[in-house]
Amino acid sequence: MRVTIRDVARRAEVSVATVSRALGSPDRVSEATRDRVLAVVQELGYRPSPAARSLITGKTGAIAIVVPDLGNPFFTGLLKSVQARARETGHAVLVGDSDEDPATEQELVRTLAKQADGLLLCSPGIDDATITDLAGLTPLALLNRRVAGIGATVMDSAGGMREIVAHLAALGHRRCAYLNGPASSWSNHERLRGLRPAAAHHGLEIVELGPFAPRYEDGAPAADQALAAGVTAVLAYNDVMALGALARLRERGVDVPGELSVTGFDDLVYAAVSAPPLTTVAMPLAEAGRHAVDLVLAHASADPAGRLVTELPTRLVVRATTARVPGGLG
């Protein structure tokens, strides 16, 4: 039979609450009581269950993460790395999917904050003021978003977009389309922050289209608009949208990259095996997930490092969807 906290309390002739204090807050009981409880713990070989450990320490042994869309492989990739790091630190992971709905996002944060020691808010769609309010509910860290005063792990989307622009400019492209992600997306704003000055620097004209949902099915209308705009290259907000655009271009008989170059963003596993393989920007998902878990646990432990902001570098991956501009069209 498993030894319980009640067994320890009965043998030590104290209450369950006293056992909890003796193990979790020893300064709150007398030295004699603490020594008696510890002696019984050793005698009985007591190991707290997760529920008892929570009672003793005030900790749940879990962290929570709220993501916008588990149907997007970018977020499942992040979740995989978060779970791996949490497992190493002895924590379970509670997951909430807001389905790109800000109201649902807030509700999930408020619910999960009561069930976890800390919470990761990934690419949130809610405004800064609301995020700041929610941060008062639980140790909270951000993943792929910056808000003043809150610890965050971000990936250098602006730098990645600058690399794409330089790559296309070197291939002779002069008129390109950017397929915007959601208007409220912080990541989309970051991409634009890199795109616009880089385009000006390299002498590229950018036709901004959208906004579009960051999903495969929105790639088709986005590709149609890009073709109507008479561009020689298309820069998609993310890989999923780019893959949808490639499928539409194939349907319309457009040769990629012979007639039109296409780039994505994220470097999902599908990017390397698409037809043709997609030129994109690699986001450091594994490193970001690990760092984000360490950040929220530091915050939960009142470590000042839990409020730092770390930006991780991205990397251009050139594959087969970009080529020199067709003769005379640059």
Secondary structure, 3 states (H helix, E strand, C coil): CCCCHHHHHHHHCCCHHHHHHHHHCHHHCCHHHHHHHHHHHHHHCCCCCHHHHHHHHCCCCEEEEEECCCCCHHHHHHHHHHHHHHHHCCCEEEEEECCCCHHHHHHHHHHHCCCCCCEEEECCCCCHHHHHHHCCCCCEEEECCCCCCCCEEEECHHHHHHHHHHHHHHCCCCEEEEECCCCCCHHHHHHHHHHHHHHHHHCCEEEEECCCCCCHHHHHHHHHHHHHCCCCEEEECCHHHHHHHHHHHHHCCCCCCCCCEEECCECCHHHHHCCCCCEEEECCHHHHHHHHHHHHHHHHCCCHHHHCEEEECCEEECCCCCCCCCCCCC
